[in-house]
Amino acid sequence: MGRRTITSLLSLIILVGTSLLIVRALGQGTPDVASAPLRLEDLRPGQDGHRPAEAEEYVHTLSDKMRYFRLLREQIEVVVLGDSRTDAGVDPSALLQNGNVEIPKSFNLATGSCGLRLNALLTEEYLVHLPRLRWVVYGISPRIFNEAFHDGRADQIVESPGYYYDRKFDALVWEPIPATPIRVSDLDSASVTAWGWIGDQTPPPEKWVWYNNFTDPNVVEQQIELATRPRKAFAIGPEKWERFLSIVELLTGRGVRVLAFIPPMHRYVADLPVADDDGTSDSGYWELVRRMESMDREQTGFFFVDVHRDGRNPFEDEHFFNFDHLNGEGAKKLTRFLDDALRQADGS
């Protein structure tokens, strides 16, 4: 092999190697857009002022609800707050004596596993933008007052694109919109109803798990063991109680009435030393009820009903899809009860 041939081969090898390095470098410098993480600081309105799709992400079921909430904000009169027990258990279309069937005027803003901190945030930064708000119906699971309870949903929402966008572009998000009533027929399909309800969550029989079977004594025994397992004693946290008071005071100070209620859970706890599957002690439960009843008597604009009654409530097996969540039929029954309570309070 001649010197010229060897030189040509070396030149070709160098050229190919250089080309591969360039391709690799270009590949590293231009990452796949679909796999690039979303940077909150990059969120901004589109050229037409429309909200970007990424800014619809909040936390849990709020991601499905907030778009309707913003669209309906000029006509909402009743907002439902709470955790998953209220998310599943209150169908707002049946509130207001069914006076909002065609034009949604009540909205369920509850979401799973949340506590007082998240609902304080929703009250202070979202409910204050509802000019027609008259009532907040607040489902209070006793655990949210427990000193040991951590509201992880609040941590998640403050880090969400939706919340970041709402704060950064608040003037645009909450600018006045036409007061023309929005009808159910004006809204496109979504995973929640026009009133923010997630619907009947009862899984089909083939997807049932052990805690759906209320009639099997072995299943009930397992649930009892779960509810009564050793854990830190329930105690109402002073900071959590003050946060609840601040929510109520902010709302009633704006002329909005508050109906607080403890959502019903299955009656298997009635004869146990705990009031729910979170391990709330009976003594802690009745202390919470005592405080709520005292507020009902003493604070203008605040009303309380104990629907759960430490398990001694009028809800049967057929009203639940698991031990602490109502199914569609149970939601109808609870919502009728709450609607009656609102009507009585409005007449007081």
DRENDO-1510 file (C-alpha; in Angstrom, 1 decimal, always signed):
<recs>
REC; n; res; u; v; w
REC; 1; MET; +0.0; +0.0; +0.0 .
REC; 2; GLY; +1.5; +3.4; -1.1 .
REC; 3; ARG; +2.0; +6.4; +1.1 .
REC; 4; ARG; -0.7; +8.4; -0.8 .
REC; 5; THR; -3.2; +5.6; -0.2 .
REC; 6; ILE; -2.5; +5.5; +3.6 .
REC; 7; THR; -2.8; +9.3; +3.8 .
REC; 8; SER; -6.1; +9.2; +2.0 .
REC; 9; LEU; -7.4; +6.5; +4.4 .
REC; 10; LEU; -6.3; +8.5; +7.5 .
REC; 11; SER; -8.0; +11.6; +6.1 .
REC; 12; LEU; -11.2; +9.6; +5.6 .
REC; 13; ILE; -11.1; +8.2; +9.1 .
REC; 14; ILE; -10.6; +11.7; +10.6 .
REC; 15; LEU; -13.5; +13.1; +8.5 .
REC; 16; VAL; -15.9; +10.4; +9.6 .
REC; 17; GLY; -14.9; +10.7; +13.2 .
REC; 18; THR; -15.4; +14.5; +13.1 .
REC; 19; SER; -18.8; +14.1; +11.5 .
REC; 20; LEU; -19.9; +11.7; +14.2 .
REC; 21; LEU; -18.8; +14.1; +16.9 .
REC; 22; ILE; -20.7; +17.0; +15.3 .
REC; 23; VAL; -23.8; +14.9; +15.0 .
REC; 24; ARG; -23.6; +13.8; +18.6 .
REC; 25; ALA; -23.0; +17.4; +19.7 .
REC; 26; LEU; -25.9; +18.6; +17.7 .
REC; 27; GLY; -28.1; +15.9; +19.3 .
REC; 28; GLN; -27.1; +17.0; +22.8 .
REC; 29; GLY; -27.7; +20.6; +22.0 .
REC; 30; THR; -31.2; +20.1; +20.7 .
REC; 31; PRO; -33.1; +17.8; +23.1 .
REC; 32; ASP; -36.4; +16.3; +22.2 .
REC; 33; VAL; -39.0; +19.0; +23.0 .
REC; 34; ALA; -41.5; +16.4; +24.1 .
REC; 35; SER; -39.1; +15.1; +26.8 .
REC; 36; ALA; -37.8; +18.5; +28.0 .
REC; 37; PRO; -39.2; +19.3; +31.5 .
REC; 38; LEU; -41.6; +22.2; +31.7 .
REC; 39; ARG; -40.1; +25.4; +33.1 .
REC; 40; LEU; -42.7; +27.4; +35.0 .
REC; 41; GLU; -41.0; +30.7; +34.0 .
REC; 42; ASP; -41.6; +29.9; +30.4 .
REC; 43; LEU; -45.4; +29.9; +30.9 .
REC; 44; ARG; -47.1; +32.9; +29.2 .
REC; 45; PRO; -50.3; +33.7; +27.4 .
REC; 46; GLY; -50.5; +32.9; +23.7 .
REC; 47; GLN; -50.5; +35.6; +21.1 .
REC; 48; ASP; -54.3; +35.7; +21.2 .
REC; 49; GLY; -54.1; +36.0; +25.0 .
REC; 50; HIS; -55.4; +32.5; +25.5 .
REC; 51; ARG; -54.2; +30.3; +28.4 .
REC; 52; PRO; -51.6; +27.6; +27.3 .
REC; 53; ALA; -52.7; +24.0; +27.8 .
REC; 54; GLU; -49.8; +23.4; +30.3 .
REC; 55; ALA; -51.4; +26.0; +32.6 .
REC; 56; GLU; -54.4; +23.8; +33.2 .
REC; 57; GLU; -52.4; +21.4; +35.4 .
REC; 58; TYR; -53.0; +21.9; +39.1 .
REC; 59; VAL; -53.3; +18.9; +41.4 .
REC; 60; HIS; -55.5; +15.8; +41.5 .
REC; 61; THR; -59.1; +16.5; +40.4 .
REC; 62; LEU; -58.6; +20.3; +40.5 .
REC; 63; SER; -56.9; +20.0; +37.1 .
REC; 64; ASP; -60.2; +18.8; +35.7 .
REC; 65; LYS; -62.3; +21.4; +37.5 .
REC; 66; MET; -60.5; +24.8; +37.3 .
REC; 67; ARG; -61.3; +25.5; +33.7 .
REC; 68; TYR; -65.0; +25.3; +34.3 .
REC; 69; PHE; -64.6; +27.2; +37.6 .
REC; 70; ARG; -63.0; +30.1; +35.8 .
REC; 71; LEU; -65.6; +30.1; +33.0 .
REC; 72; LEU; -68.5; +30.1; +35.5 .
REC; 73; ARG; -67.1; +32.5; +38.0 .
REC; 74; GLU; -69.6; +35.3; +37.3 .
REC; 75; GLN; -72.6; +33.1; +38.1 .
REC; 76; ILE; -71.4; +30.7; +40.9 .
REC; 77; GLU; -73.4; +31.2; +44.1 .
REC; 78; VAL; -72.4; +28.1; +46.1 .
REC; 79; VAL; -68.9; +26.5; +46.3 .
REC; 80; VAL; -68.3; +23.0; +47.8 .
REC; 81; LEU; -64.9; +22.5; +49.5 .
REC; 82; GLY; -63.4; +19.4; +51.1 .
REC; 83; ASP; -61.4; +16.2; +50.4 .
REC; 84; SER; -62.3; +13.1; +48.4 .
REC; 85; ARG; -65.3; +12.3; +50.7 .
REC; 86; THR; -66.9; +15.5; +49.6 .
REC; 87; ASP; -65.5; +15.3; +46.1 .
REC; 88; ALA; -67.5; +12.1; +45.6 .
REC; 89; GLY; -70.3; +12.8; +48.0 .
REC; 90; VAL; -71.8; +16.1; +46.9 .
REC; 91; ASP; -73.4; +16.7; +43.5 .
REC; 92; PRO; -73.9; +20.4; +43.3 .
REC; 93; SER; -76.4; +20.1; +40.5 .
REC; 94; ALA; -79.0; +19.1; +43.1 .
REC; 95; LEU; -78.3; +22.2; +45.4 .
REC; 96; LEU; -80.3; +25.4; +45.3 .
REC; 97; GLN; -83.5; +23.4; +45.2 .
REC; 98; ASN; -82.4; +22.2; +41.7 .
REC; 99; GLY; -82.4; +25.8; +40.6 .
REC; 100; ASN; -79.2; +25.4; +38.7 .
REC; 101; VAL; -79.9; +22.4; +36.4 .
REC; 102; GLU; -79.5; +24.3; +33.1 .
REC; 103; ILE; -77.3; +27.2; +34.3 .
REC; 104; PRO; -74.7; +26.0; +36.8 .
REC; 105; LYS; -74.7; +28.2; +39.9 .
REC; 106; SER; -73.0; +25.8; +42.3 .
REC; 107; PHE; -69.6; +24.1; +42.0 .
REC; 108; ASN; -67.7; +21.3; +43.7 .
REC; 109; LEU; -64.1; +22.4; +44.2 .
REC; 110; ALA; -63.2; +19.6; +46.6 .
REC; 111; THR; -60.2; +17.4; +45.9 .
REC; 112; GLY; -58.7; +14.2; +47.4 .
REC; 113; SER; -56.4; +14.1; +50.4 .
REC; 114; CYS; -56.4; +17.8; +50.9 .
REC; 115; GLY; -56.4; +19.7; +54.2 .
REC; 116; LEU; -57.0; +23.1; +55.6 .
REC; 117; ARG; -54.0; +24.7; +54.0 .
REC; 118; LEU; -55.1; +24.0; +50.5 .
REC; 119; ASN; -58.7; +25.1; +51.2 .
REC; 120; ALA; -57.4; +28.3; +52.8 .
REC; 121; LEU; -55.4; +28.9; +49.6 .
REC; 122; LEU; -58.5; +28.3; +47.4 .
REC; 123; THR; -60.5; +30.6; +49.6 .
REC; 124; GLU; -58.0; +33.4; +49.7 .
REC; 125; GLU; -56.9; +33.3; +46.0 .
REC; 126; TYR; -59.9; +31.9; +44.1 .
REC; 127; LEU; -63.2; +32.2; +45.9 .
REC; 128; VAL; -62.6; +35.9; +46.4 .
REC; 129; HIS; -63.1; +36.3; +42.6 .
REC; 130; LEU; -66.7; +35.1; +42.7 .
REC; 131; PRO; -68.9; +38.2; +42.8 .
REC; 132; ARG; -72.2; +36.3; +43.4 .
REC; 133; LEU; -70.9; +33.8; +46.0 .
REC; 134; ARG; -73.4; +33.3; +48.8 .
REC; 135; TRP; -72.5; +30.0; +50.4 .
REC; 136; VAL; -69.5; +27.7; +51.0 .
REC; 137; VAL; -70.4; +24.2; +51.9 .
REC; 138; TYR; -67.4; +22.7; +53.6 .
REC; 139; GLY; -67.0; +19.0; +54.1 .
REC; 140; ILE; -64.6; +18.7; +57.1 .
REC; 141; SER; -63.1; +15.2; +57.7 .
REC; 142; PRO; -61.8; +15.2; +61.3 .
REC; 143; ARG; -58.3; +14.2; +60.2 .
REC; 144; ILE; -57.7; +17.7; +58.7 .
REC; 145; PHE; -57.6; +19.1; +62.2 .
REC; 146; ASN; -55.3; +16.4; +63.6 .
REC; 147; GLU; -52.0; +17.9; +64.6 .
REC; 148; ALA; -50.2; +15.0; +62.9 .
REC; 149; PHE; -51.9; +15.5; +59.5 .
REC; 150; HIS; -49.8; +16.9; +56.7 .
REC; 151; ASP; -51.6; +18.6; +53.8 .
REC; 152; GLY; -49.4; +17.4; +50.9 .
REC; 153; ARG; -51.9; +18.6; +48.3 .
REC; 154; ALA; -51.1; +22.2; +49.3 .
REC; 155; ASP; -47.4; +21.5; +48.6 .
REC; 156; GLN; -48.3; +20.1; +45.2 .
REC; 157; ILE; -50.6; +22.9; +44.1 .
REC; 158; VAL; -48.1; +25.7; +44.9 .
REC; 159; GLU; -45.6; +24.0; +42.6 .
REC; 160; SER; -48.2; +23.4; +39.8 .
REC; 161; PRO; -48.1; +25.2; +36.4 .
REC; 162; GLY; -51.8; +26.3; +36.9 .
REC; 163; TYR; -51.2; +28.0; +40.2 .
REC; 164; TYR; -48.0; +29.6; +39.0 .
REC; 165; TYR; -49.8; +31.0; +35.9 .
REC; 166; ASP; -52.7; +32.3; +37.9 .
REC; 167; ARG; -50.4; +34.2; +40.2 .
REC; 168; LYS; -48.1; +35.6; +37.5 .
REC; 169; PHE; -51.0; +36.7; +35.2 .
REC; 170; ASP; -53.7; +37.3; +37.8 .
REC; 171; ALA; -54.9; +40.5; +36.1 .
REC; 172; LEU; -55.5; +38.6; +32.9 .
REC; 173; VAL; -56.9; +35.5; +34.6 .
REC; 174; TRP; -59.5; +37.4; +36.6 .
REC; 175; GLU; -60.4; +40.2; +34.2 .
REC; 176; PRO; -64.1; +40.8; +34.0 .
REC; 177; ILE; -66.0; +38.6; +31.6 .
REC; 178; PRO; -69.5; +39.0; +30.1 .
REC; 179; ALA; -72.3; +38.4; +32.6 .
REC; 180; THR; -74.3; +36.4; +30.1 .
REC; 181; PRO; -75.2; +33.1; +31.8 .
REC; 182; ILE; -73.3; +30.1; +30.7 .
REC; 183; ARG; -75.5; +27.0; +30.2 .
REC; 184; VAL; -74.6; +23.4; +30.6 .
REC; 185; SER; -75.1; +23.0; +26.9 .
REC; 186; ASP; -72.4; +25.7; +26.3 .
REC; 187; LEU; -69.7; +23.5; +28.0 .
REC; 188; ASP; -67.7; +20.9; +26.2 .
REC; 189; SER; -67.4; +17.4; +27.6 .
REC; 190; ALA; -64.9; +16.8; +30.5 .
REC; 191; SER; -64.1; +14.2; +33.1 .
REC; 192; VAL; -66.2; +16.2; +35.6 .
REC; 193; THR; -69.7; +17.5; +35.3 .
REC; 194; ALA; -70.5; +21.2; +34.6 .
REC; 195; TRP; -70.9; +21.6; +38.4 .
REC; 196; GLY; -67.4; +20.2; +39.1 .
REC; 197; TRP; -68.6; +16.8; +40.4 .
REC; 198; ILE; -66.5; +13.8; +39.7 .
REC; 199; GLY; -69.6; +11.6; +39.4 .
REC; 200; ASP; -70.3; +8.1; +40.8 .
REC; 201; GLN; -66.9; +6.5; +41.5 .
REC; 202; THR; -68.2; +3.0; +42.1 .
REC; 203; PRO; -65.9; +0.6; +40.1 .
REC; 204; PRO; -67.5; -2.1; +38.0 .
REC; 205; PRO; -67.8; -5.5; +39.9 .
REC; 206; GLU; -64.8; -7.0; +38.0 .
REC; 207; LYS; -62.6; -4.2; +39.5 .
REC; 208; TRP; -63.9; -4.4; +43.0 .
REC; 209; VAL; -61.2; -4.8; +45.7 .
REC; 210; TRP; -61.6; -6.2; +49.2 .
REC; 211; TYR; -62.9; -3.0; +50.8 .
REC; 212; ASN; -66.0; -2.9; +48.5 .
REC; 213; ASN; -67.6; -5.9; +50.1 .
REC; 214; PHE; -69.4; -4.7; +53.3 .
REC; 215; THR; -71.3; -8.0; +53.9 .
REC; 216; ASP; -68.2; -10.2; +54.2 .
REC; 217; PRO; -67.3; -10.4; +57.9 .
REC; 218; ASN; -63.7; -11.1; +57.1 .
REC; 219; VAL; -63.5; -7.9; +55.0 .
REC; 220; VAL; -65.2; -5.9; +57.8 .
REC; 221; GLU; -62.7; -7.4; +60.3 .
REC; 222; GLN; -59.8; -6.3; +58.2 .
REC; 223; GLN; -61.2; -2.8; +58.0 .
REC; 224; ILE; -61.6; -2.7; +61.7 .
REC; 225; GLU; -58.0; -3.7; +62.2 .
REC; 226; LEU; -56.9; -1.0; +59.8 .
REC; 227; ALA; -58.9; +1.7; +61.6 .
REC; 228; THR; -57.8; +0.7; +65.1 .
REC; 229; ARG; -54.1; +0.0; +64.4 .
REC; 230; PRO; -51.7; +1.8; +66.8 .
REC; 231; ARG; -50.9; +5.4; +65.8 .
REC; 232; LYS; -50.2; +8.7; +67.3 .
REC; 233; ALA; -53.2; +9.9; +69.3 .
REC; 234; PHE; -55.6; +12.3; +67.6 .
REC; 235; ALA; -55.2; +15.9; +68.8 .
REC; 236; ILE; -56.7; +19.1; +67.3 .
REC; 237; GLY; -53.7; +21.2; +66.3 .
REC; 238; PRO; -53.9; +24.9; +67.4 .
REC; 239; GLU; -52.5; +26.1; +64.1 .
REC; 240; LYS; -55.0; +24.0; +62.1 .
REC; 241; TRP; -57.8; +25.3; +64.2 .
REC; 242; GLU; -56.7; +28.9; +63.7 .
REC; 243; ARG; -56.5; +28.3; +60.0 .
REC; 244; PHE; -60.1; +27.0; +59.9 .
REC; 245; LEU; -61.2; +30.1; +61.8 .
REC; 246; SER; -59.4; +32.3; +59.4 .
REC; 247; ILE; -61.2; +30.7; +56.4 .
REC; 248; VAL; -64.6; +31.1; +58.1 .
REC; 249; GLU; -63.8; +34.7; +59.1 .
REC; 250; LEU; -62.7; +35.7; +55.6 .
REC; 251; LEU; -65.8; +34.3; +54.1 .
REC; 252; THR; -68.3; +35.6; +56.6 .
REC; 253; GLY; -66.6; +39.0; +56.6 .
REC; 254; ARG; -67.4; +39.2; +52.9 .
REC; 255; GLY; -71.1; +38.3; +53.5 .
REC; 256; VAL; -70.6; +34.6; +52.5 .
REC; 257; ARG; -72.3; +32.0; +54.7 .
REC; 258; VAL; -70.5; +28.8; +55.6 .
REC; 259; LEU; -72.2; +25.4; +56.1 .
REC; 260; ALA; -69.6; +22.9; +57.6 .
REC; 261; PHE; -70.5; +19.3; +57.8 .
REC; 262; ILE; -68.7; +16.0; +58.7 .
REC; 263; PRO; -69.1; +13.6; +55.7 .
REC; 264; PRO; -70.8; +10.3; +56.5 .
REC; 265; MET; -68.6; +7.2; +56.7 .
REC; 266; HIS; -69.7; +3.6; +57.0 .
REC; 267; ARG; -71.4; +2.5; +60.2 .
REC; 268; TYR; -68.9; -0.2; +61.0 .
REC; 269; VAL; -67.1; +2.3; +63.2 .
REC; 270; ALA; -70.2; +3.0; +65.4 .
REC; 271; ASP; -69.1; +0.6; +68.2 .
REC; 272; LEU; -65.3; +1.1; +67.9 .
REC; 273; PRO; -63.1; +3.4; +70.0 .
REC; 274; VAL; -62.4; +5.4; +66.8 .
REC; 275; ALA; -64.8; +7.5; +64.7 .
REC; 276; ASP; -63.4; +6.8; +61.2 .
REC; 277; ASP; -60.8; +4.8; +59.3 .
REC; 278; ASP; -58.2; +7.6; +59.9 .
REC; 279; GLY; -58.1; +6.5; +63.6 .
REC; 280; THR; -59.8; +9.7; +65.0 .
REC; 281; SER; -60.5; +8.9; +68.6 .
REC; 282; ASP; -64.1; +9.1; +69.8 .
REC; 283; SER; -63.1; +11.7; +72.4 .
REC; 284; GLY; -61.3; +13.7; +69.7 .
REC; 285; TYR; -64.3; +13.4; +67.4 .
REC; 286; TRP; -66.8; +14.7; +70.0 .
REC; 287; GLU; -64.4; +17.5; +71.0 .
REC; 288; LEU; -64.4; +18.7; +67.3 .
REC; 289; VAL; -68.2; +18.4; +67.2 .
REC; 290; ARG; -68.5; +20.5; +70.4 .
REC; 291; ARG; -66.3; +23.2; +69.0 .
REC; 292; MET; -68.3; +23.3; +65.7 .
REC; 293; GLU; -71.6; +23.4; +67.5 .
REC; 294; SER; -70.3; +26.3; +69.7 .
REC; 295; MET; -69.3; +28.2; +66.5 .
REC; 296; ASP; -72.8; +27.5; +65.1 .
REC; 297; ARG; -74.4; +29.1; +68.1 .
REC; 298; GLU; -72.0; +32.1; +68.5 .
REC; 299; GLN; -70.8; +33.1; +65.0 .
REC; 300; THR; -73.0; +34.9; +62.6 .
REC; 301; GLY; -73.1; +33.3; +59.2 .
REC; 302; PHE; -71.6; +29.9; +60.3 .
REC; 303; PHE; -73.7; +26.7; +60.4 .
REC; 304; PHE; -72.7; +23.1; +61.3 .
REC; 305; VAL; -74.3; +19.7; +60.8 .
REC; 306; ASP; -72.8; +16.4; +62.0 .
REC; 307; VAL; -73.8; +14.0; +59.3 .
REC; 308; HIS; -71.4; +11.2; +60.2 .
REC; 309; ARG; -72.5; +11.1; +63.9 .
REC; 310; ASP; -69.6; +8.8; +64.9 .
REC; 311; GLY; -70.9; +6.1; +62.5 .
REC; 312; ARG; -74.5; +6.3; +63.7 .
REC; 313; ASN; -75.8; +7.9; +60.5 .
REC; 314; PRO; -78.8; +7.0; +58.2 .
REC; 315; PHE; -76.6; +5.9; +55.3 .
REC; 316; GLU; -76.8; +2.2; +54.4 .
REC; 317; ASP; -74.4; -0.2; +52.6 .
REC; 318; GLU; -76.0; +0.6; +49.3 .
REC; 319; HIS; -75.0; +4.3; +49.7 .
REC; 320; PHE; -71.2; +3.6; +49.7 .
REC; 321; PHE; -68.7; +2.4; +47.2 .
REC; 322; ASN; -66.1; +1.8; +49.9 .
REC; 323; PHE; -66.0; +2.3; +53.7 .
REC; 324; ASP; -65.6; +6.1; +53.6 .
REC; 325; HIS; -66.8; +7.3; +50.2 .
REC; 326; LEU; -70.4; +7.6; +49.0 .
REC; 327; ASN; -71.5; +6.3; +45.6 .
REC; 328; GLY; -74.0; +8.0; +43.3 .
REC; 329; GLU; -77.0; +7.1; +45.3 .
REC; 330; GLY; -75.3; +8.1; +48.5 .
REC; 331; ALA; -74.3; +11.5; +47.0 .
REC; 332; LYS; -78.0; +12.1; +46.0 .
REC; 333; LYS; -79.0; +11.5; +49.6 .
REC; 334; LEU; -76.3; +13.6; +51.2 .
REC; 335; THR; -76.8; +16.5; +48.7 .
REC; 336; ARG; -80.6; +16.6; +49.4 .
REC; 337; PHE; -79.8; +16.7; +53.1 .
REC; 338; LEU; -77.4; +19.6; +52.6 .
REC; 339; ASP; -79.8; +21.4; +50.3 .
REC; 340; ASP; -82.4; +21.3; +53.0 .
REC; 341; ALA; -79.9; +22.7; +55.5 .
REC; 342; LEU; -79.1; +25.6; +53.2 .
REC; 343; ARG; -82.8; +26.3; +52.7 .
REC; 344; GLN; -83.5; +26.3; +56.4 .
REC; 345; ALA; -80.5; +28.6; +57.0 .
REC; 346; ASP; -81.6; +31.0; +54.3 .
REC; 347; GLY; -85.0; +31.2; +56.0 .
REC; 348; SER; -83.5; +31.8; +59.5 .
</recs>
